[in-house]
């Protein structure tokens, strides 16, 4: 055991929407190279970062994700020539929209990771996980999901009273 | 002004050049006007045009309404400057061909914010906020314009007009989220904001699709957040800012704040103003390899 294990109070749920040609292959490389990275990210493989509809991100937050990471090929490297250019524009608008809606944009990460950048991949995932862990649970949406959460009484407290 | 438009509309309907003229007529009470489809030349006598004409008529030109499919080869439409920008945007998005419509334009003095506020005249107290920074009071692209059309400088940037926006952007994220949560709590998903919009072009809206169900159908705050974010995202770079979504909202949610904010972002990032050109494509359906951003790691 080379690494000590730290136990945290809060383990974030992170969704990753990644391009299969670059970031997913990069993650593959990280895995086959036995690199360590945070296990909190749940990855969804998509054909291209241009395929990542902002709807996916909205849905992920609705379903209780604490952070979302979107990743694809570097500009100019797209397998479909231009998908990531569209993604870049779309996400610029989408981040501003989320910010205006009151969702901290620190919970939303966008990065270019190529198939060879396994080290960058592990660094980005680790850094983002720590960032979201510091922010804590996505309280805004937790309240939306269960409006009565604050009024709930634990059964042990009830019996004590 | 309206007399000349009536005359011209009558002439074109009689000659058969136009199949229908869409305009405004007196409504159910003196403070309201209603959209009218003039099929017969004598119907044109009912046309009115003043500060009560709030509806954005180009919504009828949108393909989802299927009016263009009724066998009408050429539709006449009476537009305020902002409506004509919506038509220009529809043409830019290939939703409409320019030669399918005949645009009657007229100088606009502004419209009332809501028919309820109409007290016989238009003044600062009841004028819609979008009219304060309007540069298309003399419409941009018309087929018929009564009198001479003066040249207007329209090169200025897009200006946000909603007063609530300035206070909202100063809030921190949590307060802003709470603001929207309180507002969206009232939404019962009547989809009036979608129905009045000239740019919602999908034949089947994503919220009406249930397999898979991307937007929650229930009028639960979670689904309401999803719906309004989706709606705003679909209109980025396309909304021409007619403000009908806010006016049509039965529970007074200022849904066009999202649109106005995004218009500002698009203006800053891509130097694009929607509804001014039929050739320039909206920024999100095109790209530039030299785009700059500051959020990607």
HADDOCK unambig.tbl for C-alpha pairs under 7 A between the chains (distance, minus, plus):
assign (segid A and resid 55 and name CA) (segid B and resid 230 and name CA) 6.76 0.50 0.50
assign (segid A and resid 58 and name CA) (segid B and resid 226 and name CA) 6.33 0.50 0.50
assign (segid A and resid 62 and name CA) (segid B and resid 222 and name CA) 6.60 0.50 0.50
assign (segid A and resid 85 and name CA) (segid B and resid 287 and name CA) 5.98 0.50 0.50
assign (segid A and resid 85 and name CA) (segid B and resid 289 and name CA) 6.79 0.50 0.50
assign (segid A and resid 86 and name CA) (segid B and resid 284 and name CA) 6.92 0.50 0.50
assign (segid A and resid 86 and name CA) (segid B and resid 286 and name CA) 6.87 0.50 0.50
assign (segid A and resid 86 and name CA) (segid B and resid 287 and name CA) 5.91 0.50 0.50
assign (segid A and resid 89 and name CA) (segid B and resid 284 and name CA) 6.32 0.50 0.50
assign (segid A and resid 90 and name CA) (segid B and resid 284 and name CA) 6.16 0.50 0.50
assign (segid A and resid 94 and name CA) (segid B and resid 233 and name CA) 6.84 0.50 0.50
assign (segid A and resid 97 and name CA) (segid B and resid 262 and name CA) 6.89 0.50 0.50
assign (segid A and resid 101 and name CA) (segid B and resid 176 and name CA) 6.51 0.50 0.50
assign (segid A and resid 101 and name CA) (segid B and resid 177 and name CA) 5.88 0.50 0.50
assign (segid A and resid 101 and name CA) (segid B and resid 180 and name CA) 6.95 0.50 0.50
assign (segid A and resid 102 and name CA) (segid B and resid 173 and name CA) 4.22 0.50 0.50
assign (segid A and resid 102 and name CA) (segid B and resid 174 and name CA) 5.94 0.50 0.50
assign (segid A and resid 102 and name CA) (segid B and resid 176 and name CA) 4.83 0.50 0.50
assign (segid A and resid 102 and name CA) (segid B and resid 177 and name CA) 4.15 0.50 0.50
assign (segid A and resid 103 and name CA) (segid B and resid 173 and name CA) 6.08 0.50 0.50
assign (segid A and resid 103 and name CA) (segid B and resid 177 and name CA) 6.79 0.50 0.50
assign (segid A and resid 104 and name CA) (segid B and resid 173 and name CA) 6.17 0.50 0.50
assign (segid A and resid 110 and name CA) (segid B and resid 295 and name CA) 7.00 0.50 0.50
assign (segid A and resid 110 and name CA) (segid B and resid 296 and name CA) 5.17 0.50 0.50
assign (segid A and resid 110 and name CA) (segid B and resid 297 and name CA) 6.54 0.50 0.50
assign (segid A and resid 111 and name CA) (segid B and resid 296 and name CA) 5.03 0.50 0.50
assign (segid A and resid 111 and name CA) (segid B and resid 297 and name CA) 4.64 0.50 0.50
assign (segid A and resid 112 and name CA) (segid B and resid 297 and name CA) 6.52 0.50 0.50
assign (segid A and resid 140 and name CA) (segid B and resid 177 and name CA) 6.99 0.50 0.50
assign (segid A and resid 144 and name CA) (segid B and resid 221 and name CA) 6.13 0.50 0.50
assign (segid A and resid 144 and name CA) (segid B and resid 222 and name CA) 5.63 0.50 0.50
assign (segid A and resid 145 and name CA) (segid B and resid 222 and name CA) 6.30 0.50 0.50
